[in-house]
Amino acid sequence: MRILFLASGEFALPTLTWLARSDHQIASVITQPARKAGRGRKVTPTPIKTLTETLNLPVIEAENVNDPVLIGQVRSLRPDLGLAIAFGQKLGPEFLSTMPAGCLNLHASLLPKYRGAAPINWALISGEEKTGVTVFRIVERMDAGPMLTDRWTYIKPDETAGELHDRLAAIGVDAVQGAFELFDGDRVPQGTPQDESLATRAPKLKKRDGEVDFDQPVDRLTLHIRGMTPWPGASAIFEAQDGRWEKVVLVSARRAQCQDSPAIDPGIIDARRYIAARDAFLEILEIKPAAGRTMSWAEYVNGRHVTEGDQLATPE
């Protein structure tokens, strides 16, 4: 088949690499334009644009994929099928009509659960034991189209959103390959409708979603930290009793291996350098100061002279 590949983010990299080496033809890759990023605000192409240069693939950087001029350009490419992965733009009816077999999407959840922009993060925050990927047909409603294939995996203990993202991106290759195999000759599979009664949302995260509230059960705290790593980051404020303070990000943490319950307020650091939660103690493993590198908690304790009675607080 002639495939129109629409993608921008890193989640699509393994699938594009596989597709370029497969028997399918890539009519073109469409990606978002280069944008300013990072502290230096350097203009940076999408990860997909960078990969197309390595693979020597045709690429279009589109500010608006539904622009009539672009739609005409796509029609001239005569794609059979579209595949969108972490693209970042909504595909309108006129654009979708350019592909006789329609357009598929690889989504990082087991639909209909976690429809939306941040399914990996919300699966972790919600304490799911397993998750996966789904290939479905794009329709007007977000992530609501008929499903063609899915693949699932157990979430590993202590796995962060970043680590799970990379695993699911690799698993997605098999799901896409399985979906493509359903297109046999002139056969165009329509897919299985989603059960709307099971649908849940996974809205896009904002920077302040990472703010840590220590007045909650410790297991919820650890899920929150894992779900916010690496972005937007589980943010807090270190406040010393002598008036020192700084912004920090909790990179990894776990329930402390102790049996006693806190007799101090949430966020207070005890003599063992554990942090009190509502029902138990949190042990920080790695932390990143706002103006520094990621380091072990022991390094931070020694470098900042953290003492009993200091605290970690929710950013205001």
C-alpha positions as CSV (number, residue, x, y, z in Angstrom):
1,M,0.0,0.0,0.0
2,R,1.0,3.6,-0.4
3,I,1.0,5.1,3.0
4,L,0.7,8.8,4.1
5,F,2.5,9.0,7.4
6,L,1.5,11.8,9.7
7,A,3.6,12.2,12.9
8,S,5.7,14.7,14.9
9,G,6.6,13.2,18.3
10,E,9.1,10.5,19.4
11,F,6.3,8.0,19.9
12,A,6.2,7.5,16.1
13,L,9.9,6.9,15.5
14,P,9.9,3.1,15.8
15,T,6.9,2.7,13.5
16,L,8.4,5.0,10.8
17,T,11.7,3.1,11.0
18,W,9.8,-0.2,10.4
19,L,7.6,1.2,7.7
20,A,10.6,2.6,5.7
21,R,12.0,-1.0,5.7
22,S,8.8,-2.7,4.9
23,D,7.2,-3.6,1.5
24,H,4.8,-0.7,1.8
25,Q,5.5,2.6,0.0
26,I,5.6,5.9,1.9
27,A,3.8,8.4,-0.3
28,S,5.1,11.2,2.0
29,V,5.6,12.0,5.7
30,I,3.8,15.0,7.0
31,T,5.0,16.6,10.2
32,Q,4.7,19.8,12.2
33,P,7.0,22.7,11.3
34,A,10.2,23.4,13.2
35,R,9.6,25.4,16.3
36,K,11.6,27.2,19.1
37,A,12.4,24.9,22.0
38,G,14.5,24.7,25.1
39,R,16.0,27.4,27.2
40,G,17.9,28.9,24.3
41,R,14.7,29.0,22.2
42,K,16.6,27.4,19.3
43,V,14.5,26.5,16.2
44,T,14.3,22.7,16.3
45,P,12.7,20.3,13.8
46,T,10.4,17.6,15.0
47,P,12.0,14.2,15.8
48,I,10.2,12.8,12.8
49,K,11.6,15.4,10.4
50,T,15.1,14.5,11.7
51,L,14.5,10.8,11.1
52,T,13.2,11.4,7.5
53,E,16.5,13.0,6.7
54,T,18.3,9.9,7.9
55,L,16.0,7.5,6.0
56,N,15.9,9.7,2.9
57,L,12.1,10.0,2.9
58,P,9.9,12.7,1.3
59,V,8.6,15.1,4.0
60,I,6.1,18.0,4.2
61,E,6.2,20.4,7.2
62,A,2.6,21.5,7.5
63,E,1.4,24.4,9.7
64,N,-2.2,23.5,8.9
65,V,-2.9,20.1,7.5
66,N,-6.4,21.1,6.5
67,D,-5.2,23.9,4.2
68,P,-6.8,23.5,0.7
69,V,-3.4,23.9,-1.0
70,L,-1.9,21.1,1.1
71,I,-5.0,18.9,0.5
72,G,-4.5,19.3,-3.2
73,Q,-0.8,18.3,-2.8
74,V,-1.8,15.2,-0.8
75,R,-4.3,14.2,-3.5
76,S,-1.6,14.3,-6.1
77,L,0.4,11.8,-4.0
78,R,-2.4,9.3,-4.3
79,P,-2.0,7.6,-1.0
80,D,-4.1,4.5,-0.3
81,L,-4.1,4.7,3.5
82,G,-3.1,7.2,6.1
83,L,-1.4,6.5,9.5
84,A,-1.2,9.2,12.1
85,I,0.9,8.9,15.3
86,A,1.4,11.7,17.8
87,F,0.9,14.2,15.0
88,G,-0.6,17.2,16.9
89,Q,-3.3,18.4,14.5
90,K,-6.9,17.4,14.0
91,L,-7.6,15.9,10.6
92,G,-10.7,17.4,8.9
93,P,-13.2,15.5,6.6
94,E,-11.8,17.0,3.4
95,F,-8.2,15.9,4.3
96,L,-9.4,12.4,5.3
97,S,-11.2,12.0,1.9
98,T,-7.8,12.1,0.2
99,M,-7.2,8.5,1.3
100,P,-9.6,5.8,-0.2
101,A,-9.0,3.3,2.7
102,G,-9.2,6.1,5.3
103,C,-6.7,7.0,8.0
104,L,-5.6,5.1,11.1
105,N,-4.2,6.3,14.4
106,L,-1.9,4.5,16.8
107,H,-2.9,5.5,20.3
108,A,-1.0,4.8,23.6
109,S,-3.9,3.2,25.5
110,L,-6.3,0.3,25.5
111,L,-9.2,2.2,24.0
112,P,-11.8,3.3,25.0
113,K,-9.9,4.0,28.2
114,Y,-7.7,7.2,28.3
115,R,-8.8,9.0,25.2
116,G,-6.9,12.2,24.9
117,A,-3.4,13.7,24.7
118,A,-1.8,12.1,27.8
119,P,-2.9,8.5,28.1
120,I,0.4,7.1,29.4
121,N,0.6,9.7,32.2
122,W,-3.0,9.1,33.3
123,A,-2.7,5.3,33.2
124,L,0.1,5.6,35.7
125,I,-1.5,8.2,37.9
126,S,-4.6,6.1,38.0
127,G,-2.7,3.0,39.2
128,E,-3.5,0.8,36.2
129,E,-1.8,-2.6,36.3
130,K,-1.7,-2.9,32.5
131,T,-2.0,-0.7,29.5
132,G,-1.2,-0.9,25.8
133,V,-1.7,0.5,22.4
134,T,-4.7,0.6,19.9
135,V,-4.9,1.1,16.2
136,F,-8.2,2.6,15.3
137,R,-9.9,4.5,12.4
138,I,-9.9,8.3,12.7
139,V,-13.4,9.8,12.9
140,E,-14.8,13.2,13.9
141,R,-14.8,12.5,17.6
142,M,-11.4,12.3,19.3
143,D,-10.0,8.8,19.7
144,A,-13.5,7.3,19.3
145,G,-13.2,5.4,16.0
146,P,-13.6,1.7,15.3
147,M,-10.6,-0.4,16.5
148,L,-8.6,-2.7,14.3
149,T,-5.8,-4.1,16.6
150,D,-4.5,-3.7,20.1
151,R,-1.5,-5.0,22.1
152,W,-1.3,-4.9,25.9
153,T,1.5,-5.1,28.5
154,Y,1.8,-5.1,32.3
155,I,3.1,-1.8,33.8
156,K,6.4,-2.5,35.5
157,P,6.9,-1.6,39.2
158,D,8.4,1.9,39.5
159,E,8.1,2.5,35.8
160,T,7.9,6.1,34.9
161,A,5.8,7.7,32.1
162,G,9.0,8.2,30.1
163,E,10.0,4.6,30.4
164,L,6.5,3.3,29.6
165,H,6.3,5.7,26.6
166,D,9.4,4.1,25.0
167,R,8.1,0.6,25.6
168,L,4.7,1.3,24.1
169,A,6.3,3.0,21.1
170,A,8.1,-0.2,20.4
171,I,5.0,-2.4,21.0
172,G,3.1,-0.1,18.6
173,V,5.1,-1.4,15.7
174,D,3.5,-4.8,16.1
175,A,0.0,-3.3,16.4
176,V,0.4,-1.3,13.2
177,Q,1.8,-4.3,11.3
178,G,-1.1,-6.4,12.5
179,A,-3.6,-3.7,11.3
180,F,-2.0,-3.4,7.9
181,E,-2.3,-7.2,7.5
182,L,-6.0,-6.8,7.7
183,F,-5.9,-5.0,4.4
184,D,-5.9,-7.9,2.0
185,G,-6.2,-7.1,-1.6
186,D,-9.4,-5.0,-2.0
187,R,-10.5,-5.7,1.5
188,V,-10.8,-2.6,3.7
189,P,-11.5,-3.6,7.3
190,Q,-13.9,-1.3,9.2
191,G,-12.9,-2.3,12.7
192,T,-14.9,-2.9,15.9
193,P,-16.9,-0.1,17.5
194,Q,-15.7,1.1,20.9
195,D,-17.8,0.6,24.0
196,E,-18.8,4.1,25.0
197,S,-19.8,3.1,28.5
198,L,-16.1,2.3,29.2
199,A,-14.6,5.5,27.8
200,T,-12.4,7.6,30.1
201,R,-10.5,10.8,29.4
202,A,-6.7,11.6,29.5
203,P,-6.5,15.4,29.0
204,K,-3.3,17.2,28.1
205,L,-1.1,17.9,31.1
206,K,-0.2,21.4,32.2
207,K,3.0,22.4,34.0
208,R,1.1,22.9,37.3
209,D,-0.3,19.4,37.1
210,G,3.1,18.2,38.3
211,E,2.8,20.0,41.7
212,V,3.1,17.5,44.5
213,D,0.5,17.5,47.3
214,F,2.0,15.6,50.2
215,D,-1.3,15.5,52.1
216,Q,-2.4,12.3,50.4
217,P,-1.7,8.5,50.8
218,V,1.9,7.6,50.0
219,D,0.9,5.2,47.2
220,R,-0.9,8.0,45.4
221,L,2.2,10.1,45.8
222,T,4.4,7.6,44.2
223,L,2.0,7.1,41.3
224,H,1.9,10.8,40.8
225,I,5.7,11.1,40.7
226,R,6.0,8.3,38.2
227,G,3.2,9.7,36.0
228,M,4.8,13.1,35.9
229,T,8.3,11.9,35.0
230,P,9.9,13.3,32.9
231,W,7.3,15.9,32.0
232,P,5.9,18.1,33.5
233,G,7.9,16.9,36.5
234,A,6.8,16.3,40.1
235,S,7.5,19.7,41.5
236,A,7.9,20.8,45.1
237,I,9.6,23.4,47.2
238,F,12.4,22.5,49.6
239,E,12.1,24.7,52.7
240,A,14.8,24.6,55.4
241,Q,14.1,25.8,58.9
242,D,16.8,28.5,58.6
243,G,14.9,30.2,55.8
244,R,16.6,28.6,52.8
245,W,14.4,27.4,50.0
246,E,14.5,26.2,46.4
247,K,12.3,24.6,43.7
248,V,12.9,20.9,43.1
249,V,11.6,18.1,41.0
250,L,11.1,14.6,42.5
251,V,12.5,12.3,39.9
252,S,11.9,8.9,41.7
253,A,10.5,7.9,45.0
254,R,9.0,4.9,46.8
255,R,7.1,4.0,50.0
256,A,9.6,3.9,52.8
257,Q,10.3,0.5,54.2
258,C,9.2,1.2,57.7
259,Q,6.1,0.3,59.7
260,D,5.4,3.5,61.7
261,S,2.8,6.0,60.7
262,P,3.7,9.7,60.6
263,A,3.1,11.8,63.8
264,I,4.2,14.9,61.9
265,D,2.5,17.0,59.2
266,P,2.6,15.9,55.6
267,G,5.8,17.1,53.8
268,I,7.9,17.3,57.0
269,I,11.3,15.5,56.9
270,D,12.0,13.1,59.8
271,A,15.3,12.0,61.3
272,R,15.7,9.3,58.7
273,R,15.3,11.9,56.0
274,Y,11.9,10.3,55.0
275,I,9.1,12.6,54.1
276,A,5.7,12.3,55.8
277,A,2.6,11.6,53.7
278,R,-0.9,11.3,55.0
279,D,-0.6,7.6,56.0
280,A,3.0,6.6,55.7
281,F,6.5,7.8,54.8
282,L,7.9,8.6,51.3
283,E,11.5,7.8,50.5
284,I,13.0,10.0,47.8
285,L,15.5,8.2,45.6
286,E,16.4,10.9,43.1
287,I,15.8,14.7,43.0
288,K,16.6,17.6,40.6
289,P,17.1,21.1,41.9
290,A,15.7,23.7,39.6
291,A,19.2,25.1,38.8
292,G,21.1,21.8,38.9
293,R,21.4,18.2,37.7
294,T,19.5,15.1,38.8
295,M,21.2,13.6,41.9
296,S,20.6,11.0,44.5
297,W,18.6,12.1,47.6
298,A,21.7,11.3,49.7
299,E,23.7,13.8,47.6
300,Y,21.0,16.4,48.0
301,V,20.7,15.9,51.8
302,N,24.5,16.3,52.2
303,G,24.9,19.2,49.8
304,R,21.9,21.2,51.2
305,H,22.5,20.1,54.8
306,V,18.9,18.8,55.1
307,T,17.9,18.2,58.7
308,E,15.0,16.8,60.6
309,G,12.2,19.3,60.6
310,D,12.9,20.7,57.1
311,Q,10.1,20.1,54.7
312,L,9.0,19.7,51.1
313,A,5.9,21.9,50.3
314,T,3.5,22.2,47.4
315,P,4.4,25.1,45.1
316,E,2.2,28.1,45.5
